[in-house]
Amino acid sequence: MSEIVVKKSEPHSIQFEFEKSALLIIDMQNDFLLPGGFGERLGNSLANIQSCIEPIQAILQSYRRLNGMVIHTKEGHSPDLSDCNQSKLERSRLQGAEIGSEGPLGRLLIAGEYGNEIIDKLKPIESEWVIQKPGKGAFYNTNLKETLRDNNITHLIVTGVTTHVCVHSTVREANDRGFNCLIITDGTAAFDLQDHHSALHMITQQGGIFGWTTSAKQLIQAMPS
């Protein structure tokens, strides 16, 4: 087993076995990161959201080199919207980006559409898991918990978008299910910088109520060479 010790993390150092960790890349899909997608249709600027791509690429390269477990998630719904609850659908309509409506990247947040695909710079390879999720949290209505347990995973390296919504929801769910989470500060992003920083603060306050945070550089430096 390869021990990873990240000394420069908040609120204190974290140690775990690499073989029992998984890199979780949340919702790095065209609908959230490209012009014309769901995120922009909600009225957001893309200026901040793309900043996490390169740090995630660097961590992903390290995990692939070491044959570590990598899991990608995509938020989206079946074409008939049978897995989209009425509340979520109605909110999206009021926000001006109705789920299932037509957009430049295809139907918004619909599985199989171009907008629902993971961005080219982070395309999964055959050995990596891809989990389609109908909610904000990656454990809701998916087999993520069982997948992690079956592979003896105890620690999640959490990256992706958006920090205060899908990332935070997933970290909270993971915490309740007994998984330890290390969130990458520059490997996560939100459309609004204040949302991003506030979400990271909530994770580490009170001695690490939901987990730890560190930078991509600090994690990579701690990994086996």
Secondary structure, DSSP 8 states (H G I E B T S, - for coil): --EEEE-S-BSS-EEEEGGGEEEEEE--BHHHHSTTSHHHHTT--STTGGGGHHHHHHHHHHHHHTT-EEEEEEE-B-TT-TTS-HHHHHHHHHTT--TT-EETTEETTBTTSGGGSB-GGG---TTSEEEEESSSSTTTTSSHHHHHHHTT--EEEEEEE-IIIIIHHHHHHHHHTT-EEEEEEEEEE-SSHHHHHHHHHHHHHHHHSS-EEE-HHHHHHHS--
